[in-house]
Amino acid sequence: MFGFIAKILLGLLGTFVMVDMNIVWWAFMIGFVSHLIVDFFTHEGEPLLFPIPIHLGFPPFSFLRMKTGGILEKSFVFPVLVFINIYLVYSHYGKFVEFFKGFLK
């Protein structure tokens, strides 16, 4: 439902902004869904059944899950995400340059 509302709002905004709003919507939805997936691995879990106070997570026992802001996140998760970002920019550098040249015209 949230994605559907975002699609409508981005469609309205697309009449004023010269950007392909389908790309913006897909980027938004990928970020939204990946955030929900990663929350499954946190100590708190994910409240998918809100307002029912049940938090789901993986592994099922919360003491086995990753604590946000903990040593595992700071020493493993964050560096891996930085490495992935660097790799994506390096491997698609030409596309980034072409994309940003469009703003300079």
N, C-alpha and C positions, 0 to 999 in steps of 0.2 A: 504494500500500500504506500509505503514511504517512497519507494522508487517511482511509482506511478505519479504521485504528486510532484516529485522532483522533475519528472519528464515533462509534465504540463508547464511547470514554472520555467524550466529551461527553454521550452518551445516558445513561450511568450517573450523571454529575454532574447532569444535568437533573432527576433525581428529588429532589434536595436544594435546588436553586436555582430560583427562580421566574423564569427567563429562557428565551426560546425558543432552544434549543440549535441549531436549524437556522440561525438568523441568525449565531450565534457560529461555527458550522462554516464557513458560506460566507465570512464575513469572514476567518477563519483561512486558508482555501484561496486566496482572492484574494490575500492578503498573501504566502502561500507561493509561489504561481505567479509573481506579479509580481516577487518577489525573484529567482527563477531567471531570468526574462526579462531583468531589468536586469543581472544578472551576465554575460550574454552580451556586453555592451558594455564590460566592464571589461578592463583589460590582462591580467589573469590568466585570464579566460575562465571557463567553467563545466565542472566535471568530471562530465559526465553519465554517463560510462562507468566511474565509480569501481568497482573499484580499479584499472582500467587507467589509467595516468598520461597520459591524453589530455584536454586542456582545449579545449572548443569555444567559439568566440566569433564575433562579427560586428563588423567586417569580419574576414575570415579571417586577415589579418596583424596580429599583436598590437601592432606599433608604431603602427598606425592607431587602436587602441582607446583609450578614456578611462582614464586612470590614476586610481585611487581616491585621494581626498584631494588631488588636483591642482587647478590653477587653473580648469580647465573645470568640474569638479564644484562647486567653491566659488562660482564666479561665475555659473554658468548653471543647473546642475541644481538645486541647493539653492533658489535664489530662485524658480524655476519651481514646485517642489513646495510651497513656502510659499504662493505665489500661488494654486495650485489648492486648497489646504486652506482658505485664507481665502474663496475663491469658494464652495466647497461649504458652509461654515458660513453664509455670508451668504445664499446662495440657498435654503437649507433651515432657516433660523433657527427658524421656527415648529415644525418637527418636532423640533429639538433641545430647545427649551423644553418641549414636550409630553413628550418622552422623560424629561428630567430631573425634571419635576414628579412623575412616577410614583415616583421614589425618595424624595421628600419626604413622601409620604402615609404 
